[in-house]
Amino acid sequence: MKNLLRRHWKSGLSVLLGIVVWLFWAVAYPHALSYHEQYQLFLWSGDYLSERLLLPGGFADWLSEFLVQFFLYPWLGGLLLSLLFVGLQCFTARLLPKKLYVLSFAVPLSVWWLMGDINVMVALPVALVSVLGLACVRWPRRFWWLDVLVMPLAWWLFGPAACIYGFIRLLQYGWPVLSGVASMAVCVVLTCMCLPQWPVQQLLSGISYYRIPLGYPQLSGYNSDMYELIRQDYLIRNERWDELIKRAEEHVVHTTFWSNSVNLALSQKRQLAERQFRFYQSGDDALIMGSVRDLTSNLPTAEAFYRLGMINSAQRYMFDIQESILNAKKSGRCTKRIAECMLINGHYKPAAKQLNLLKQTLFYRDWAEQMEQCLYKDSMLERIPEYKRLRQLRFKDDFLYSYSELEKIFAMLFVNNQDNKMALDYFLAQLLLKGQVQQFMQYLQWAQQYGGYKYMPEGYQDAVRCIQSQGRQGGSYGQYVQRQLKKGGAK
């Protein structure tokens, strides 16, 4: 047994690394995997591959996107990442002297820490594994000239990580390999000249390694507040409302995104009237955030619009989110929701274009093919309960509205369909957030008559007591009012 352990202790450490990495991503950080998956749309087509291969580092980008599509299932995404990290460690160990074996873990651990910045793309570890694996392939010294061809090819396929391959080859073969390094340098210069639309800085640092063009990883590890917001979005995407509310009781992030997410979860469990002001409220934007042109801020707002029946607004927000992905990729999540909005509105021709894209994917294909059968067939579409309900809730006529008067839109949604309890809850909640107490008292009877409550929710009772005592009464709503007064935000 001792001899067996001595012989295989290195393999045991590699397996242990793989297990820890899998537990980290699949169990502790599944929301990070979902975040990566939702900001790409991998298509199984030759055109998609050739489009990637036209850019330096494109093959690493294509291969990483191939892997990331499986991140839709955290257990599988964690397994793939664990294999990447174990590959980094094993290839590094092969290239290091045996007495420096322990240092082989420095590379995967460094990449692991670097990926604490959620915008570090999986293409980075894919490229590193590829060039390290290539460096482990050693041919006889007399064939050193092969690197004249291999180095520029490696740079084109894997990006700037190929420089590591050139450095390793210099250590292995010495000065003769300088001709290979020179050929790679010439390839880099020609690329910079032939692709003037790409900044030289980005070409030299890797087009596909970082989601933000001309940006660099933030060496700050795993920021708990940022990852909590990403987790909230992950829970919303999977409709795990109870878990989101439970986490909100333990971890507060003082942002509008947090308030939007928690209030949406409360509304889906019909707890908004009861518990809204027990949680942090960012202000009169705590239910619905105004349009922000980035790839994350408006996700809970878009989801709220969709469930309220504001289908056009949900579609517009999802379009804006997708177009705000800074590396110009599509989003599987956004594309699916855009297609749903078009189907609900009966806009079948543009919906068909979105479905055709999704049909070229692995995990959205079945849904797209099913929905394709419903094109131009209202009766078939209305057999799906969710779509039938949203068709009943939505506005039938197009019109413009002011973001500053959202409470009126919520009221119109409810008047349009009194089964829209979420619109009723959002209407009264928005009145309280904006300090429109007279209107709240006037329309409180709607909650009594149509809310379906056995008794007046405690949150409304608390607000009434606060209003009647002119703010001197304590309670969660009173605390919100006092906080807004200090900020000068109460109306």
C-alpha angles and dihedrals in degrees: 000000000000091000089050091052092048091050098047105028091110092054089048092055091050091051090048090052090052092050093049092048091050093050091048097052103029099040109022102029109025088135090064089056090050090050092057093045096050094056098061138052111206111203123201096223138111091235091058092052094046090049090057095044091057090073131063110261088018097130091054088049092050092046092048091050089050089056096041093057086070090057086086083087108051096205090056095042090051090051093052092048091048089054090051093051093045088049090053091052096045096047091047090050091053091053095047126075111264093248089060094052094122090061089064088080091060093076099054091040091052092049090046090055091045091055088063082090099079091212093065103107126226086239088081098063089038091056092045093050090048097051094042090049090049090050090055089063104087124185127193114291092246089066094057088121090073087081089067084073101029099053098057090041090051090050092052094047101040106020128225091341084081087077086074088058090052092050092050092049090052089055092047101044105015128213098349089072090063087090089061091049089050091051090052090049091052090050090052092050093048090049092053089051096046096045102050091156089071118071111244089232091060094046090053095045097042129274094222103035098081129035095219113068113240088005129125132210117275106235093214102109123225108343106211096210094049093048091047089059090047088051090051090054090048091052091048091051090053094039093237093153099160092053091049092052092047092052091047088059089059106034122038122190111189098224136111090242090060093049092047091051097047094045090050090052091048091050092052090054092043090243099116095097091046103042111015098112094045084076130060113279116199094205135271088335092061093104102035125016122213119248113293118183101226135095101256116023098079099043097101090043092052090050091050092050090051094051093044090056095251090132098163092053091047090052093047093049092048091050090051092048092051094047089049093063097117098212088057096242126142125245124232092204094048094044091053093049092046089052090049092052091050092049093049090050091048093243093142102164097059089038089059090059092054092047091051089058093049091048088066092060130083104230102029095045098089092050092047092050091049092050091046088066088060096055111126089359110104094176093058093047092051091057085076104084096213094052093042091054094047091049088057094047099044126095111260095205129056119237141150122252137187119246089218090063101048092133088069091053091051089050091050091050090053095045088048090055122008091198087071096098092164090060090051092050092047092047095055092039091053091051089055093045090053094044093242092149099161092056090045092054090046096052098036087098088069088066090050094047104036107014095087092228121149088212135007108283114254091236091060091045089053091050092049092051090049092049094047092050090047093243098311093106114094126224134105096295091048090053090052091051092050092049092050091049090055090052091045089239103118116108 
